[in-house]
Amino acid sequence: MMTTSPPSSQQVRLQQRWTCRSRAPSPAPLLPPPATGRRRRRVAADSQKTVASLRVRAIAAESEQASPLPEPPPLLTEEEEEENMLANYVPVYVMLPLGVVTAENELEDAAGLRARLRRLRREAGVDGVMADVWWGIVEAAGPARYEWRAYRQLFRVAQEEGLKVQAIMSFHACGGNVGDAVTIPLPRWVRDVGDADPDVYYTSPGGARNHEYLTIGVDDRPLFHGRTAIQLYADFMKSFRENMADFLDSGLIVDIEVGLGPAGELRYPSYPESQGWEFPGIGQFQCYDKYLEEDFRAAATEAGHPEWELPGDAAGEYNDTPEDTRFFAADGGTYLTEAGRFFLTWYSSKLLEHGDRVLDEANLAFLGCNLKLAAKVSGIHWWYRHPSHAAELAAGYYNVPGRDGYRPVARMLARHDGAVLNFTCAEMRDSEQPPEAMSSPERLVRQALSAAWREGVEAACENALSRYDRRGYNQMLLNARPNGVGPAAGGGGAPPRRVAAVTYLRLSDELLTATYFRAFKAFVRKMHADQDCCPDPARYGRPMRPLERSGPEVAIERLLDATAPEPPYPFDGETDMSVGGGLAELIDWVFDKHMSVLPHFIKPSSVSNKTVKLVFSEHTQPATMAGNLLANYVQVNVMLPLDVVTVDNKFEKVDETRAQLKKLTEAGVDGVMVDVWWGLVEGKGPGSYDWEAYKQLFRLVQEAGLKLQAIMSFHQCGGNVGDIVNIPIPQWVRDVGANDPDIFYTNRGGARNIEYLTLGVDDQPLFHGRTAIQMYVDYMKSFRENMAEFLDAGVIVDIEVGLGPAGEMRYPSYPQSQGWVFPGIGEFICYDKYLEADFKAEAAKAGHPEWELPDDAGEYNDTPEKTRFFTDNGTYVTEKGKFFLTWYSNKLIKHGDKILDEANKVFLGCRVQLAIKISGIHWWYRVPNHAAELTAGYYNLDNRDGYRTIARMLTRHRACVNFTCAEMRDSEQSSEAKSAPEELVQQVLSAGWREGLHVACENALGRYDATAYNTILRNSRPTGINKNGPPEHKLFGFTYLRLSDELLEGQNYSTFKTFVKRMHANLKCQLGRSYKQRTQNWRHFPLMRTPTCRFKDLADAVYSHFLTIKGNRCYFD
């Protein structure tokens, strides 16, 4: 074990500075030598001060005998200097791709792998690689039938390329977690046992089974053809040793990391993406299989409390916050009670016992081998700053203020001949995390590494997410050597603390691209303390020796003694061996731009429906590069004609529709979108629903092999751009309106708009005893009941909830039926008696009963400057105007929130994605007042983001935002309209992505030209294709408006097929693949209940628009 006291004398610091300078480290290419951190700068400054002070003293005491100057530190020989720096050397390993050995147990692309490994070793100087050795692959053929051939080939390639190997005993399934690009389940014969007894799997409070890893409740249960779970793991490791003896004996395999849970980590599967978890949800306790329930009841009874139960619903759901629950609430939460502490101690202790027993078997299996055992601990950094540390507790780490949850893990590892504690999230900084997650990866890493070092255990670390930036590398360097480089132990002091190794996640083609690989090589060099790769671990203080037998069993009470908290060791603020920062990345960027061929750009052509040959611009070049492109796949759906179900609720064009669907299938589209008209289905009377025509249509879609997006169309068809048919809302609803016309939206002149009921009657029981919202809810309930077969079969994948005219969440501010013509600003539509009364009440509550609704906002076809309200320094910037606009937009958001909440209840448990549509009101976007947006209800100004507030509301429903006008370019718009559809699309998509939403788009007008398609492609993947994984941002899907004979004819059809293929990243339609293989093109897990909305939480979202640099506010190149 390394000593832990850092060098303290100034002389040692000076010696370090001088001796390091005598051996010039290699800087990052194209960069000046990077700054070496504050500690070294301080040393240099101190040495200058010393010289200056000596001169002053000499002048002041000329007559006195001068004091002799101190002797300079001795210079080191080159060999001594190298040994000095090797004491700071940290070996670097690189994780191989998850599917380097395929599910069919074959080595994937051996020649390509060899080339990449050669570059890692020869160009970057890495020490080795880490590889998952999948139980589900090796023992797939049957119990104790092991096939190691592919892994032997893999290890031989690594050996021939001069790389060491860290082998993971991967007893978990791959698929269902962040970054899982392939699916590798547990062995089929193990899953067969699980089919007969599902309690062999971890289980959530709601009964959901997690197939990633066997529950620790069956560690000692001989359920698997006579063997217990621990015996399965032990036999696998014994077979590995027997079959890999030559590689073990040669020293190729230096570490065995023993998988102890999901993702190979010692934890419970508390936050599975496959069951709907999303960051930063707290997760759920996973101890509800019958075996762990039985164990808990026995433990509670033994403690004298047979009445105690597992936490159940009190601990919330996957995506709750701590304060949403009774268990984790900071003020008086159950976790602070005697019962809560007992449960958490039992829950975390079971995990410690599991790890201890499996590691004991690993020690027996590899006894005498020259290697180290290791275990991975997950970096669950979210909610770390909340008193409950809820996410950590759910995962099994009982870490709260006053109790260290990681040091008992380290103490357990210590008995197994000092097994290494490998910790994740080493690349993360607190400042990179969203504030609402109360996250602190930096403090967590310091705590976990300090826990290991205090227990005399070696620590290693890795990054949790793929990073290629120098900022991430610098953070890893800081955590690898928290107090910088120092002298060797024989040079006058002990070396500072450092980790045993760093493993980089993950080898990919992207890592090996010029810019990223240049930074990575600098990173490896700095990890090596500016030394060449050293193949002898003994030279950098990690001599390999035969693994010795584990120490005596440690009682759980002794492990829990380690929970007494101690402050973590101090870490420097920054690394002293930086790979550079923002300037270095800028130089990288400039270099690559000049070294690459300048791309060509297509020139925007005039808007027309002429058929043209499709040409692709910089961002939309065909994705012909090698690698996994599925993560770039954007699904394409096509809207069916508005009258595919006729006005008399009949599906008549069966043969014609079948033929059209066939052509769509041939074009490779994923699905279709259809309006499910309220006015047709409930047209006969209140509660009288007729779904037969839609069932016939849906059946035809199913037969065509297409998916379905269903719109709950509570609006009228007719009166808007593109409305070729007239489908009114139900007659019996209009009859109510004949007696009370204020149920309809109303403009200042008193004109009623019968497209959609005013949101002023959302809670008014005017419709045969029901409110408007109750009517919408009953309609959706009937849809679910009558369309169960299509929901259960996964045919219906999206439910888009209509929230206003044209199905969009807006006011009907620009109705063609009332004379509006583009680019008129529209009118405010809030003059029905219900909304007027609401406004008056709110104004009185705000202390201004004299305020009235605007009377100076002009008419439909005015320009902003023709009105007093929208002119420069007009009413909209006054206190009264701001109050009105806030009220007007908030009423719309509350309307959407309430209906989505009901939709969530209706479709709870269905495997569907909820969605809403927002209108692309791009005219007058370039003027300060954004007049047309304001009248529609989007309070969006140059200094106020009107869309992120909507996005934040949608986050609680996990709903997708669908935005229009994705095909439009600024250059195509008339100058007098002051229009900017491109900027608007960028703003709205960015708002959705910043709030963590799925974002989808559609075109606003029918287009068949290349310019439109290229614009859609650019908006679908703003930063282009990433050939090695998911792009930073991409659309959840795109819906094309609209299916027609013209689309399916001649060149138009050929062009459309090319467009679909480009949206699919040049891949075939993925309808036949599994969900994970489609990389989340459709929602896989059941719709979950939404938390309560606190409307005030939306308020700060309005400022995101201008708090960032304008050039960086959107996720677009």
KAJOKA-V437935 format. One record per backbone hydrogen bond with DSSP energy under -0.5 kcal/mol. CO is the residue of the C=O (numbers start at 1). NH is the residue of the N-H. If there is no record, write none. Layout:
CO:NH, CO:NH
//
This chain:
9:13, 10:14, 11:15, 12:16, 13:17, 14:18, 15:19, 16:20, 17:21, 18:22, 20:23, 22:24, 25:27, 28:31, 35:578, 37:41, 38:42, 39:43, 40:44, 41:45, 42:46, 43:47, 44:48, 45:49, 46:50, 47:51, 48:52, 49:53, 50:54, 51:55, 52:56, 53:57, 54:58, 55:59, 56:60, 57:61, 59:62, 61:64, 77:81, 78:82, 79:83, 80:84, 81:85, 82:86, 83:87, 85:88, 86:89, 91:502, 92:127, 92:128, 93:504, 94:130, 95:507, 97:100, 100:102, 100:108, 102:105, 106:102, 106:108, 107:110, 109:113, 110:114, 111:115, 112:116, 113:117, 114:118, 115:119, 116:120, 117:121, 118:122, 118:123, 119:123, 119:124, 120:125, 120:126, 127:164, 128:94, 129:166, 130:96, 131:168, 132:134, 133:170, 134:137, 134:138, 135:139, 137:140, 138:147, 139:142, 142:145, 144:146, 145:141, 148:152, 149:153, 150:154, 151:155, 152:156, 153:157, 154:158, 155:159, 156:160, 157:161, 158:163, 159:162, 164:129, 165:167, 165:254, 165:255, 166:131, 167:169, 167:257, 168:133, 168:170, 169:171, 169:259, 170:135, 173:175, 174:184, 176:273, 176:274, 177:180, 179:181, 182:184, 184:174, 187:190, 187:191, 188:192, 189:193, 190:194, 191:195, 192:196, 193:197, 197:200, 198:201, 200:215, 202:210, 203:288, 204:207, 208:204, 209:211, 210:202, 210:213, 212:173, 213:202, 215:218, 216:219, 218:221, 218:229, 219:230, 220:222, 221:223, 223:225, 224:227, 227:224, 228:232, 229:233, 230:234, 231:235, 232:236, 233:237, 234:238, 235:239, 236:240, 237:241, 238:242, 239:243, 240:244, 242:245, 244:248, 245:249, 246:250, 247:252, 247:253, 248:251, 252:165, 252:254, 254:372, 255:167, 255:257, 256:258, 256:374, 257:169, 257:259, 261:264, 262:265, 264:260, 264:376, 265:267, 267:262, 268:270, 269:272, 270:284, 272:275, 272:277, 273:276, 278:281, 289:293, 290:294, 291:295, 292:296, 293:297, 294:298, 295:299, 296:300, 297:301, 298:302, 299:303, 300:305, 301:304, 305:308, 311:314, 312:315, 313:316, 314:326, 314:327, 317:320, 318:283, 320:282, 321:324, 322:325, 326:334, 327:335, 329:333, 330:332, 333:336, 334:337, 334:340, 337:341, 338:342, 339:343, 340:344, 341:345, 342:346, 343:347, 344:348, 345:349, 346:350, 347:351, 348:352, 349:353, 350:354, 351:355, 352:356, 353:357, 354:358, 355:359, 356:360, 357:361, 358:362, 359:363, 360:364, 361:365, 362:366, 364:367, 366:369, 369:371, 369:547, 372:256, 373:420, 374:258, 375:422, 376:266, 377:424, 378:380, 379:381, 381:384, 381:440, 383:386, 386:389, 387:401, 389:392, 389:393, 390:394, 391:395, 392:396, 392:397, 393:396, 395:268, 396:398, 397:399, 398:400, 400:403, 403:400, 403:405, 406:410, 407:411, 408:412, 409:413, 410:414, 411:415, 412:415, 413:416, 413:419, 414:418, 415:417, 415:551, 420:375, 420:422, 421:423, 421:460, 422:377, 423:462, 425:428, 429:432, 430:433, 434:437, 434:439, 435:438, 437:383, 438:385, 440:444, 441:445, 442:446, 443:447, 444:448, 445:449, 446:450, 447:451, 448:452, 449:453, 450:454, 451:455, 452:455, 452:457, 453:456, 458:421, 459:500, 460:423, 461:503, 462:426, 469:473, 470:474, 471:475, 472:476, 473:477, 474:478, 475:479, 476:480, 477:481, 480:499, 481:484, 482:572, 488:491, 488:493, 489:492, 497:483, 500:91, 501:461, 502:93, 502:504, 503:463, 504:95, 504:506, 508:512, 510:513, 513:517, 514:518, 515:519, 516:520, 517:521, 518:522, 519:523, 520:524, 521:525, 522:526, 523:527, 524:528, 525:530, 525:531, 526:529, 527:90, 528:531, 533:535, 535:537, 536:539, 536:540, 537:540, 537:542, 538:541, 545:371, 547:368, 553:555, 555:558, 555:559, 556:560, 557:561, 559:562, 560:563, 561:564, 563:404, 581:585, 582:586, 583:587, 584:588, 585:589, 586:590, 587:591, 588:592, 589:593, 590:594, 591:595, 592:596, 617:620, 618:621, 622:624, 627:629, 629:632, 630:633, 633:635, 635:1038, 636:670, 636:671, 637:1040, 638:673, 639:1043, 641:644, 644:646, 646:649, 650:646, 650:652, 652:654, 653:657, 654:658, 655:659, 656:660, 657:661, 658:662, 659:663, 660:664, 661:665, 662:666, 663:667, 664:668, 664:669, 665:668, 670:707, 671:638, 672:709, 673:640, 674:711, 675:677, 676:713, 677:680, 677:681, 678:682, 680:683, 681:690, 685:688, 687:689, 688:684, 691:695, 692:696, 693:697, 694:698, 695:699, 696:700, 697:701, 698:702, 699:703, 700:704, 701:706, 702:705, 707:672, 708:710, 708:797, 708:798, 709:674, 709:711, 710:712, 710:800, 711:676, 711:713, 712:714, 712:802, 713:678, 716:718, 717:727, 719:816, 719:817, 720:723, 722:724, 725:727, 727:717, 730:733, 730:734, 731:735, 732:736, 733:737, 734:738, 735:739, 736:739, 736:740, 740:743, 741:744, 743:758, 745:753, 746:831, 747:750, 751:747, 752:754, 753:745, 753:756, 755:716, 756:745, 758:761, 759:762, 761:764, 761:772, 762:773, 763:765, 764:766, 766:768, 767:770, 770:767, 771:775, 772:776, 773:777, 774:778, 775:779, 776:780, 777:781, 778:782, 779:783, 780:784, 781:785, 782:786, 783:787, 785:788, 787:790, 787:791, 788:792, 789:793, 790:795, 790:796, 791:794, 795:708, 795:797, 797:913, 798:710, 798:800, 799:801, 799:915, 800:712, 800:802, 804:807, 805:808, 807:803, 807:917, 808:810, 810:805, 811:813, 813:827, 815:818, 815:820, 816:819, 821:824, 832:836, 833:837, 834:838, 835:839, 836:840, 837:841, 838:842, 839:843, 840:844, 841:845, 842:846, 843:848, 844:847, 848:851, 856:868, 856:869, 859:862, 860:826, 862:825, 863:866, 864:867, 867:871, 868:875, 869:876, 871:874, 874:877, 875:878, 875:881, 878:882, 879:883, 880:884, 881:885, 882:886, 883:887, 884:888, 885:889, 886:890, 887:891, 888:892, 889:893, 890:894, 891:895, 892:896, 893:897, 894:898, 895:899, 896:900, 897:901, 898:902, 899:903, 900:904, 901:905, 902:906, 903:907, 905:908, 907:910, 910:912, 910:1087, 912:914, 913:799, 914:960, 915:801, 916:962, 917:809, 918:964, 919:921, 920:922, 922:925, 922:980, 924:927, 927:930, 928:942, 930:933, 930:934, 931:935, 932:936, 933:937, 933:938, 934:937, 936:811, 937:939, 938:940, 939:941, 941:944, 944:941, 944:946, 945:949, 947:951, 948:952, 949:953, 950:954, 951:955, 952:956, 953:956, 954:957, 954:958, 954:959, 955:958, 960:916, 960:962, 961:963, 961:1000, 962:918, 963:1002, 965:968, 969:972, 970:973, 974:977, 974:979, 975:978, 977:924, 978:925, 978:926, 980:984, 981:985, 982:986, 983:987, 984:988, 985:989, 986:990, 987:991, 988:992, 989:993, 990:994, 991:995, 992:997, 993:996, 998:961, 999:1036, 999:1037, 1000:963, 1001:1039, 1002:966, 1009:1013, 1010:1014, 1011:1015, 1012:1016, 1013:1017, 1014:1018, 1015:1019, 1016:1020, 1017:1021, 1020:1035, 1021:1024, 1022:1117, 1025:1027, 1026:1029, 1036:635, 1037:1001, 1038:637, 1038:1040, 1039:1003, 1040:639, 1040:1042, 1044:1048, 1046:1049, 1049:1052, 1049:1053, 1050:1054, 1051:1055, 1052:1056, 1053:1057, 1054:1058, 1055:1059, 1056:1060, 1057:1061, 1058:1062, 1059:1063, 1060:1064, 1061:1066, 1062:1065, 1063:634, 1064:1067, 1070:1073, 1074:1078, 1075:1080, 1076:1079, 1087:909, 1093:1095, 1094:1097, 1095:1098, 1096:1099, 1098:1101, 1099:1102, 1100:1103, 1101:1104, 1102:945, 1103:1106, 1103:1107, 1104:1108, 1109:1112, 1109:1113, 1110:1113, 1114:1116
//
